[in-house]
């Protein structure tokens, strides 16, 4: 009677191949997840920027997110006067004066090691580096 099955060597080779494939695939997958979450944050920043421009056109000044929610129809699904389109970024407006702003997306949760994305009132796209706006259009194309 012939015993059929896998030898220990065959099993070890299979485990090694799976390990090598996983070591390649997992970082690539994480990169795609990070990019998808950044994409959500970028969309949220551009949405708030559009509402800021609408507010500036009608009122002559930029305002807070709370003001945009209360007066201009920016959607707030949970009615807490905080714009939260993503579980991975906090969106806020840094008001410098009535005619300039920087909107930022601060990473949180499992995204917390990522960079802070930003858009300013000159419609320049970039990131915040130590609180300073740095234009970085290439970041937004990735």
C-alpha positions as CSV (number, residue, x, y, z in Angstrom):
1,X,0.0,0.0,0.0
2,X,1.4,3.3,-1.1
3,X,1.1,6.2,1.3
4,X,0.0,9.4,-0.5
5,X,0.5,12.9,0.9
6,X,2.9,15.9,1.0
7,X,6.4,15.6,2.3
8,X,7.7,18.1,4.8
9,X,10.0,19.5,2.1
10,X,7.1,20.2,-0.3
11,X,5.1,21.8,2.5
12,X,8.1,24.0,3.5
13,X,8.6,25.2,-0.1
14,X,4.9,26.0,-0.4
15,X,5.0,28.0,2.8
16,X,8.1,29.9,1.7
17,X,6.5,30.8,-1.7
18,X,3.4,32.0,0.1
19,X,5.6,34.1,2.4
20,X,7.5,35.7,-0.4
21,X,4.3,36.5,-2.3
22,X,2.7,38.0,0.9
23,X,5.8,40.1,1.5
24,X,5.4,41.7,-1.9
25,X,1.6,41.9,-2.0
26,X,0.9,43.3,1.4
27,X,2.9,46.6,1.1
28,X,1.4,47.1,-2.4
29,X,-2.1,46.6,-1.0
30,X,-1.4,49.1,1.8
31,X,-0.2,51.6,-0.7
32,X,-3.4,51.3,-2.7
33,X,-5.5,51.7,0.5
34,X,-3.5,54.8,1.5
35,X,-4.1,56.3,-1.9
36,X,-7.8,55.5,-1.9
37,X,-8.2,57.2,1.6
38,X,-6.2,60.2,0.4
39,X,-8.4,60.4,-2.6
40,X,-11.5,60.7,-0.3
41,X,-9.7,63.4,1.7
42,X,-8.9,65.3,-1.5
43,X,-12.4,65.2,-2.6
44,X,-13.6,66.5,0.8
45,X,-11.1,69.4,0.6
46,X,-12.2,70.4,-2.8
47,X,-15.9,70.2,-1.8
48,X,-15.3,72.5,1.2
49,X,-13.2,74.8,-1.1
50,X,-16.2,75.0,-3.5
51,X,-18.5,76.0,-0.6
52,X,-16.0,78.5,0.6
53,X,-15.9,80.2,-2.8
54,X,-19.7,80.2,-2.9
55,X,-19.7,81.8,0.5
56,X,-17.1,84.4,-0.6
57,X,-19.2,85.2,-3.7
58,X,-22.4,85.8,-1.8
59,X,-21.1,87.2,1.5
60,X,-17.7,88.7,0.6
61,X,-15.7,86.6,3.1
62,X,-14.7,83.0,3.8
63,X,-16.1,81.3,6.9
64,X,-15.9,78.2,9.1
65,X,-17.2,74.8,8.2
66,X,-20.0,75.2,10.8
67,X,-21.1,78.4,8.9
68,X,-21.1,76.6,5.6
69,X,-23.2,73.7,7.0
70,X,-25.7,76.1,8.6
71,X,-26.0,78.6,5.8
72,X,-24.8,77.1,2.5
73,X,-25.9,73.5,2.5
74,X,-22.7,71.7,3.1
75,X,-23.9,68.2,4.0
76,X,-23.4,67.1,7.6
77,X,-24.8,63.5,7.8
78,X,-24.8,63.2,11.6
79,X,-25.9,66.8,12.3
80,X,-23.0,67.7,14.7
81,X,-21.7,70.8,12.7
82,X,-18.5,68.9,11.8
83,X,-17.8,67.9,8.2
84,X,-16.7,64.3,8.5
85,X,-16.8,62.6,5.1
86,X,-14.1,60.1,6.0
87,X,-13.2,58.0,9.0
88,X,-9.5,58.6,8.3
89,X,-9.2,62.4,8.0
90,X,-10.5,65.3,10.0
91,X,-11.4,68.2,7.7
92,X,-11.0,71.8,9.1
93,X,-10.6,75.3,7.9
94,X,-7.7,77.4,9.1
95,X,-9.1,80.9,8.8
96,X,-6.3,83.4,8.3
97,X,-8.6,86.4,7.7
98,X,-11.9,87.0,5.8
99,X,-10.2,86.8,2.4
100,X,-7.8,83.8,2.8
101,X,-8.1,80.2,4.1
102,X,-6.3,76.9,4.2
103,X,-8.4,73.8,4.4
104,X,-6.6,70.8,5.8
105,X,-7.2,67.1,6.1
106,X,-5.5,65.8,9.2
107,X,-5.0,62.0,9.1
108,X,-6.4,60.0,12.0
109,X,-7.0,56.4,13.1
110,X,-5.1,53.8,11.0
111,X,-4.1,56.6,8.6
112,X,-2.5,58.7,11.3
113,X,1.1,58.3,10.0
114,X,0.1,60.0,6.7
115,X,0.8,63.6,5.7
116,X,-1.7,66.5,6.2
117,X,-3.2,67.4,2.9
118,X,-4.2,71.0,2.2
119,X,-5.8,73.4,-0.3
120,X,-5.7,77.2,0.1
121,X,-7.8,80.1,-1.1
122,X,-5.5,80.6,-4.2
123,X,-6.7,77.0,-5.1
124,X,-3.1,75.8,-4.7
125,X,-2.9,72.1,-3.8
126,X,-0.4,70.7,-1.3
127,X,0.3,69.7,2.2
128,X,1.0,71.2,5.6
129,X,4.5,70.9,6.8
130,X,4.9,72.1,10.4
131,X,1.9,74.3,10.0
132,X,3.2,75.9,6.8
133,X,1.5,75.4,3.5
134,X,3.7,73.7,0.9
135,X,2.4,73.5,-2.7
136,X,2.7,69.9,-3.9
137,X,0.6,69.3,-7.0
138,X,2.4,66.0,-7.7
139,X,1.1,64.6,-4.4
140,X,-2.4,65.1,-5.6
141,X,-1.8,63.3,-8.9
142,X,-0.6,60.1,-7.2
